[in-house]
Amino acid sequence: MKSTILLPTICLLANTALAQSYILSNDRSINYTITRMDANGDGLDDVLVMRETDNRWHCGPYADGTQIFYNTGDDTFERKKISGKHFQATRIGDINGDGIDDVLGTTMCDENGMFLSSPTGHKYQRLQGNVGSHGGAIGDYDGDGDVDIFVIENRIYKEPHSHNVGVYENVDGKFMPYKRIMRGHPWSIELVDWDADGDLDIVTGGSNDDGQLVVAYNNKGKFSKFKSIGVEVKWHNDIWFHTQIIKKLDVDSDGDLDLVQSTGLTKQDNGPKWNDINLYVFENTASGFSNKPYTVNVGDEYDPDGAQFWAKDLYVEDLNRDGVNDIVVNNLGTVERWYANGFPHVYIRQDNKYVHQMDGINQRFSGSDGACSFLPLKMKAGVGIAYVQFTSTIKSLKILALGEGFEPSR
């Protein structure tokens, strides 16, 4: 598929029903990450809200560390605080095999853990080993029927500095202590059957001059050395490119999960415009994943004085209910807005191209100084959104049912 063309446009919400509102904090400097999950197995999206931590100096528990807002079945939500624990990054998946979403949490605080579903709600379980991490992946790599956990070990605060890949192997339902299996400089990780041989391979994207994607092929539970694939992303003049996110998403709406690579940059002085930032989509085919990705451009020159641009999370959802998945990109803004004000972007699929529908949702909603962490939701009424709104004094979670969804403009 050829590179897509983006046309700037404005999107109006088709249904302007009042949002449900939940105060998260009376201190707008406190930041939160929101993630969608099906926390009770009813097929509707619930919202995981987590107090955000960015490094090892913010490790203590908080009263509002982790909360779940459960869709009660009629698109109203019930709030439950489940733990004071909080993490830098999360992955959602069924870890304990009961058909309900669990949460893998990784953090630089030398602790990784899980919130596992139970009849009385999600309970925290720490993984063995004091390992600082900033990303993880879930999958059965050894074919024994149990889900294993992989993480990116971050040794930025230790000597020698390195980012490594390690595993918590699941043996008969019990996770073994952390074991480092590969050295290098990975920044993000995903497990996919890259070569369609029936085994889950490791795909990572690195930082600095190792920003390209690499794959370690799985042969009956043993991994090869990393081999380069796809697009090389590295230092360019005074710009630091790296792979921020790798995620499995059904971008082309064909029922299987493609692999999406999101590149980020740190702008040092002079360098390329923001529209040099892309998503790279590796299509899933019968013979494995394509080595030649197509691109979706997500960088807009909205803040030429900014210093940071990278995606915080990626989602696909049929936002305008036309049967084709659209793309939502939550990206961190500039250093000044590091966590408080990441700009979301929505790309509606129209006529075989992605049309940029909304350049951030700041000032889009009455009474708001700004908003961040735009999250598409599957709701009983159709499509919905959740987002974190902030005013001069508070931060709130807003949940809005949109019914038939976005009404795209061409």
Secondary structure, 3 states (H helix, E strand, C coil): CCCCCCCCCCCEECCCCCCEEEEEECCCCCCEEEEEECCCCCCCCEEEEEECCCCCCCCCCCCCCEEEEEECCCCCEEEEEEECCCCCEEEEECCCCCCCCEEEEECCCCCCEEEECCCCCCEEEECCCCCCEEEEEEECCCCCCCCEEEEEEECCCCCCCCEEEEEECEECCEECCCEEEECCCEEEEEEECCCCCCCCEEEEEECHHHCCEEEECEECCEECCCEEECCCCCCECCEEEEEEEEEEECCCCCCCCEEEEEEEEEECCCCCCHHHCEEEEECEECCEECCCCEEEECCCCCCCCCCEEEEEEEEEECCCCCCCCEEEEEEECCHHHCCCCCEEEEEEEECCEEEEEEECCCCCCCCCCEEEEEEEEEECCEEEEEEEEECCCCEEEEEEEEECCEECCC
